[in-house]
Amino acid sequence: MRLDKFICKSTELSRSEARQLIYSGVITVNAGVVLAEAFQVHENNDVMLDGQKLIARDSPEPHVL
């Protein structure tokens, strides 16, 4: 999955906001700064935003009636 999409799935940020974070150098993947929004990340990668690990949300949880 693209890094910008992963950030969007992990946060409430829009794709353009995610790109701004990537370009600012605050996103790391496996302890290395990544500056390309198209960088491919996988489920076994450690993606960090300002020292906090990001975890992609799956589809929204079903509502219980």
C-alpha positions in Angstrom: 0.0 0.0 0.0 1.2 3.5 -0.7 2.5 5.4 2.3 0.1 8.3 1.9 -2.9 5.9 1.8 -1.5 4.0 4.8 -1.4 7.3 6.8 -4.9 8.1 5.8 -6.1 4.7 6.9 -4.2 5.1 10.2 -5.4 8.7 11.0 -8.2 11.1 10.3 -5.9 13.0 7.8 -6.7 13.7 4.2 -4.4 12.5 1.4 -3.0 16.0 0.9 -2.4 16.4 4.7 -0.6 13.0 4.7 1.6 14.1 1.8 2.5 17.3 3.7 3.6 15.2 6.7 5.7 12.9 4.4 7.4 15.9 2.7 8.2 17.5 6.1 10.2 14.4 7.1 8.3 13.4 10.3 7.2 10.0 8.9 9.6 7.1 9.3 9.4 3.5 8.0 11.5 1.0 9.8 13.5 3.9 11.4 14.3 5.6 8.1 12.8 8.9 7.0 10.7 8.5 3.8 10.0 11.5 1.6 8.0 9.8 -1.2 4.2 9.4 -0.9 4.3 6.5 -3.3 6.7 4.5 -1.1 5.2 1.0 -0.6 4.6 -0.1 3.0 3.6 -3.6 4.1 1.9 -4.9 7.2 5.3 -5.9 8.8 6.7 -2.4 8.4 7.0 0.0 11.4 5.5 3.3 10.3 5.9 6.1 12.8 4.6 9.6 13.0 6.5 11.8 15.5 7.6 8.7 17.4 4.1 7.1 17.5 3.4 3.9 15.6 0.7 4.0 13.1 -1.7 1.1 12.6 -4.0 1.0 9.6 -7.6 0.7 10.4 -9.6 -2.0 8.6 -13.0 -1.2 7.3 -15.3 0.5 9.9 -16.6 -1.8 12.6 -20.2 -2.8 12.1 -22.8 -1.1 14.2 -24.5 -3.3 16.7 -28.3 -2.6 17.0 
